[in-house]
Amino acid sequence: MTGGKRHIDLPPAGPDGDILMPGQQFEYTFDHIGNRTQTKSGGDSAGQNLRTATNTPNLLNQYTSRTVPGTVDLMGFAPAANSVTFATPPGGTPVAADFQSGEFYQKALSWTNTTSARFEGVEIDAAQAGAEVTRWVFLPKSPEAFVVTPVPLDNPETSRRGCADLLGSGSSGAARAIAHASPDRVCRRSEANGERAAHAEEGFNGANRWQSQRR
């Protein structure tokens, strides 16, 4: 799937669905092997102002980092006749919703998340007694790095089991099965003289050949 956008029917437009729902529009970009490399999300009623995030995969098709836009969409439902306002931090100056249609409301709020993650409170008021609520928003730091947890191949007691768990059973002839355990280490299964062996493969040498340690 490369995208999805929700429409809403508003009079007098009729059932043509020509109004896009703010905050509910998504576009995706993939590389040739299927890794998602870019996401666009959010958007306004004109289909503009989507926010872009990027994913960075390594050569083993594992995501190593992503960017996180510093804006989030707050969406919900309130009585159609009431104006919804937002205050962050709670008790601060209220601002109006960006979009209201019937009972649905949407507001895009932004914070700076380039130096650290943010955990912010937002007071939402639907302009009637007892209708105030406080909700919390978590915004990861951008860029956000991911850590790949390796299979414990360095421990002699677990290295063979770790490879076996990844590779499963069954191979024939000179076939090789590769399972990625971390960005710089893989398990390889081979058969020699009818005996299956598990290997821990660590890094490349200068000639692009694996330096192997048989377990």
C-alpha positions as CSV (number, residue, x, y, z in Angstrom):
1,M,0.0,0.0,0.0
2,T,1.4,3.4,-1.0
3,G,-1.2,5.6,0.6
4,G,-4.6,6.1,2.2
5,K,-6.7,9.2,2.7
6,R,-10.0,9.5,4.4
7,H,-12.7,11.7,2.9
8,I,-15.8,13.4,4.4
9,D,-19.1,14.4,2.8
10,L,-20.1,17.9,3.7
11,P,-23.3,19.7,2.5
12,P,-23.9,21.0,-0.1
13,A,-21.2,19.0,-1.7
14,G,-23.2,15.8,-1.4
15,P,-21.8,12.2,-1.3
16,D,-18.8,13.0,-3.5
17,G,-16.3,12.8,-0.7
18,D,-14.4,15.8,-2.0
19,I,-13.3,17.0,1.4
20,L,-10.2,15.4,2.9
21,M,-10.1,14.7,6.6
22,P,-7.3,16.7,8.3
23,G,-4.8,14.5,10.1
24,Q,-6.0,11.3,8.4
25,Q,-3.9,11.3,5.2
26,F,-1.0,8.9,4.7
27,E,1.6,8.3,1.9
28,Y,4.3,5.7,1.8
29,T,7.5,5.2,-0.2
30,F,9.4,2.0,-0.4
31,D,12.8,0.9,-1.8
32,H,13.2,-1.9,-4.4
33,I,13.2,-4.6,-1.8
34,G,10.2,-3.3,0.2
35,N,11.8,-1.3,3.0
36,R,9.7,1.7,3.9
37,T,11.9,4.7,3.3
38,Q,9.5,7.6,3.7
39,T,6.2,8.3,5.3
40,K,4.0,11.4,4.9
41,S,1.1,11.9,7.3
42,G,-1.3,14.5,8.6
43,G,-2.6,16.9,6.0
44,D,-5.3,19.5,5.9
45,S,-8.7,19.7,4.2
46,A,-7.1,20.6,0.9
47,G,-4.7,17.7,1.0
48,Q,-1.7,19.8,1.7
49,N,0.9,20.2,4.5
50,L,1.6,16.5,5.0
51,R,4.6,15.9,7.3
52,T,7.5,13.8,6.1
53,A,9.4,11.2,8.1
54,T,12.3,9.1,6.7
55,N,13.5,5.6,7.7
56,T,17.1,4.5,7.1
57,P,17.7,0.7,6.5
58,N,21.1,-0.9,6.5
59,L,22.4,-3.6,4.1
60,L,20.6,-6.3,6.1
61,N,17.2,-4.5,5.7
62,Q,17.1,-3.5,9.3
63,Y,16.0,0.0,10.2
64,T,18.8,1.9,12.0
65,S,17.1,5.3,12.4
66,R,14.2,7.4,11.5
67,T,13.2,11.1,11.6
68,V,10.2,12.1,13.6
69,P,8.3,15.3,12.7
70,G,7.8,17.6,15.6
71,T,4.0,18.0,15.0
72,V,1.2,15.7,16.1
73,D,-2.6,15.7,15.3
74,L,-5.0,15.7,18.2
75,M,-8.4,14.4,17.0
76,G,-11.6,13.5,18.7
77,F,-15.3,14.1,19.0
78,A,-17.3,16.8,20.9
79,P,-20.8,18.3,20.7
80,A,-21.2,19.7,17.2
81,A,-22.4,23.1,18.5
82,N,-19.4,23.6,20.8
83,S,-16.0,25.2,19.9
84,V,-13.1,23.1,21.0
85,T,-9.9,24.7,22.3
86,F,-6.5,23.5,23.3
87,A,-4.0,24.7,25.8
88,T,-0.4,23.5,26.3
89,P,0.8,23.3,28.9
90,P,-2.5,22.8,30.7
91,G,-3.8,26.1,32.0
92,G,-2.0,28.1,29.3
93,T,-3.5,30.3,26.6
94,P,-6.2,28.3,24.7
95,V,-6.1,28.1,20.9
96,A,-8.9,27.0,18.5
97,A,-9.1,23.8,16.6
98,D,-7.8,23.8,13.1
99,F,-10.8,21.9,11.8
100,Q,-14.3,21.0,13.0
101,S,-17.0,19.3,11.1
102,G,-20.0,18.0,13.0
103,E,-18.7,16.3,16.1
104,F,-15.2,15.7,14.7
105,Y,-12.3,18.1,15.6
106,Q,-8.6,18.2,14.7
107,K,-5.7,20.3,15.9
108,A,-2.0,20.1,14.9
109,L,0.4,21.0,17.7
110,S,4.1,21.3,17.4
111,W,7.1,21.0,19.7
112,T,10.9,21.0,19.2
113,N,12.2,17.5,19.4
114,T,15.6,17.7,17.9
115,T,17.5,17.6,21.2
116,S,15.4,15.3,23.3
117,A,12.1,13.5,23.4
118,R,9.0,15.4,24.6
119,F,6.2,14.4,26.9
120,E,3.7,17.2,26.9
121,G,0.3,17.8,28.5
122,V,-2.6,19.3,26.5
123,E,-5.8,20.6,28.0
124,I,-8.8,20.1,25.6
125,D,-11.9,22.1,26.4
126,A,-15.2,21.5,24.6
127,A,-16.8,24.7,26.0
128,Q,-19.1,23.2,28.5
129,A,-19.0,22.4,32.2
130,G,-17.1,19.2,33.0
131,A,-15.9,18.8,29.4
132,E,-12.3,19.7,30.1
133,V,-9.8,16.9,29.8
134,T,-6.0,16.7,29.8
135,R,-4.2,14.3,27.5
136,W,-0.5,13.6,27.2
137,V,1.6,13.5,24.0
138,F,4.9,11.6,23.7
139,L,7.1,12.8,20.9
140,P,10.3,10.8,20.3
141,K,13.6,12.6,19.7
142,S,14.4,13.2,16.0
143,P,16.4,11.5,14.6
144,E,15.6,8.4,16.6
145,A,18.2,5.6,16.5
146,F,17.3,1.9,16.7
147,V,19.5,-0.8,18.3
148,V,19.6,-4.3,16.8
149,T,19.8,-6.9,19.6
150,P,22.2,-9.6,18.4
151,V,21.8,-13.4,19.0
152,P,24.3,-14.4,21.7
153,L,26.8,-16.1,19.4
154,D,29.9,-15.3,21.6
155,N,28.8,-17.7,24.3
156,P,29.8,-21.2,23.4
157,E,26.8,-22.5,25.3
158,T,24.3,-20.5,23.3
159,S,26.0,-19.9,20.0
160,R,25.0,-23.2,18.4
161,R,21.5,-22.9,19.8
162,G,21.2,-19.3,18.7
163,C,22.1,-20.2,15.1
164,A,19.8,-23.2,15.2
165,D,16.9,-21.1,16.4
166,L,17.4,-18.7,13.6
167,L,18.0,-21.2,10.8
168,G,15.6,-24.0,11.7
169,S,16.1,-27.4,10.2
170,G,16.6,-28.8,6.7
171,S,19.1,-28.1,4.0
172,S,20.5,-30.2,1.2
173,G,23.7,-30.5,-0.8
174,A,25.9,-27.5,-0.8
175,A,23.0,-25.1,-0.1
176,R,23.6,-22.2,2.3
177,A,21.0,-20.6,4.5
178,I,21.7,-17.2,5.9
179,A,19.9,-15.6,8.8
180,H,20.7,-12.1,9.9
181,A,21.5,-11.8,13.6
182,S,22.8,-8.3,13.7
183,P,24.3,-5.7,11.3
184,D,27.8,-7.2,11.5
185,R,27.1,-10.8,12.4
186,V,25.1,-13.6,10.7
187,C,24.5,-17.3,11.2
188,R,25.2,-19.7,8.4
189,R,24.1,-23.3,8.1
190,S,25.9,-25.7,5.9
191,E,26.0,-29.5,5.4
192,A,29.3,-31.3,5.1
193,N,29.5,-35.1,5.0
194,G,25.9,-35.3,6.1
195,E,26.5,-33.3,9.3
196,R,24.9,-30.0,9.9
197,A,27.1,-27.3,11.3
198,A,26.4,-23.9,12.7
199,H,28.8,-21.1,12.1
200,A,29.2,-17.7,13.6
201,E,30.2,-15.2,10.9
202,E,31.8,-12.0,12.1
203,G,32.4,-9.0,9.8
204,F,34.1,-8.8,6.4
205,N,37.8,-8.7,5.7
206,G,39.3,-6.4,3.1
207,A,38.6,-8.8,0.3
208,N,34.9,-9.0,1.0
209,R,35.2,-12.6,2.3
210,W,33.7,-13.7,5.6
211,Q,36.0,-14.3,8.5
212,S,34.5,-17.4,10.1
213,Q,34.7,-19.0,13.5
214,R,33.3,-22.5,13.5
215,R,31.3,-23.4,16.5
